[in-house]
Amino acid sequence: MIEAFLTSTIAMATPILMAALGELIVEESGVLNIGIEGAMLAAAFFGLATAYFSGSLILALIAALAAAVTMNAVLAALVVNLAVNQVVAGTALDILAAGLTGVFYRRLFGITGKAFTVVPLPPISLGPIAQIPIIGPVFFAQNILVYGAFVMVPVTAFVIRHTRYGLWIRAAGERPEAADALGLNVYRLRWEALLMAGVLTGLAGAYLTLAYTNTFVEGISAGRGFVALAVVIVGRWNAYGIAAASLLFGAAMGLQFELQAIGITLPYQLLLALPYALTLIVLAVVGGQAQAPSALGERYVRP
């Protein structure tokens, strides 16, 4: 049971972590990306559909990345160049992605839809340490997307906090007018942040269908994009805090599965709501204490 719980924790935390790290980069640049859910959903569908028809996981990953990056590019054009309200634009893209994936799903696989599966990404065993009881299979025999997600934590932390480029990104999110006066192109920095986040969100969506479920159902993202937004706040805009918050959410999801497995006498709807309720509780406790970038969510129009 311990091994199953830890496995569920890692599986549930991985897509949240990747999407949240992308959102961290975007928010540090001053953009609030409500469209994570839509980008993740689009990546999940087009990645799996490509794998199903081509039989290539490489092409599937490329398709997933292309779908998410395209969604974020549309968002960038709206909120950066046209100064559209960021919440409205992101919400509209979420609705668009839900509609498009539903239409394509029915068009390709019938009006009622049908389950279609693909060969999943294979696990990569890290030698003898993968043979350690309990923790070995959980932490050292995962697929490349899981390893990549956790490697991205220190990479993102270093880039954001300890490089000149990270300083430019943060300047665009704290004082865009001052950054512009110093010669930084705020528009370009925000575009780049959204495109980088699109790559990470695309990997999160690809994980859902190419590594976790190996199939697609409508709405498979199941609110994970919105959870990623909360995770950034709970993690206090720090990559390591985001990783801890993602694991907390993953543990709540794993606990939900374990409680259902042992047949606990509670309505299953309450168990399904457990991780989201926990996220809200933690957000209520620590969210008000966190300090967001000063210009987060505010449109910037160059004088």
Beta strands, then each sheet from edge to edge (+ up, - down):
strand 1: 124-125
strand 2: 141-142
sheet 1: 1+ 2-
end
